[in-house]
Amino acid sequence: MGTMIKLRKWDSAEHLKTNEDMVLYLEACLEEAGEDAAFIAKALGTIARAKGMTQLARDTGLGRESLYKALSGEGNPSFSTILKVMSALGLQLHAASRHTP
């Protein structure tokens, strides 16, 4: 009989330790997402969990449950919610010209 190995589900939030980690993670998700807004919301949710959802709720004035739902990838948060969350997380959007092949 072999040794039993217990595996845990991968959680990216556990690996986002610094602000730089969070920025690089969000940039990678933005590139990967294409036009999938829910993917971006979920990426922000991952960063929010890494930083602390309770603090984010305080900083945005939004309820924790509302934030979990909005940033789950299942909800459809308003753009103003996304901007509030990004600001509270210390992140900002940047525009760049899209390079088409």
Summary of the structure (lengths in Angstrom):
residues: 101
radius of gyration: 15.5
end to end distance: 54.9
largest distance: 58.2
contacts: 230
relative contact order: 0.14
helix: 58%
strand: 0%
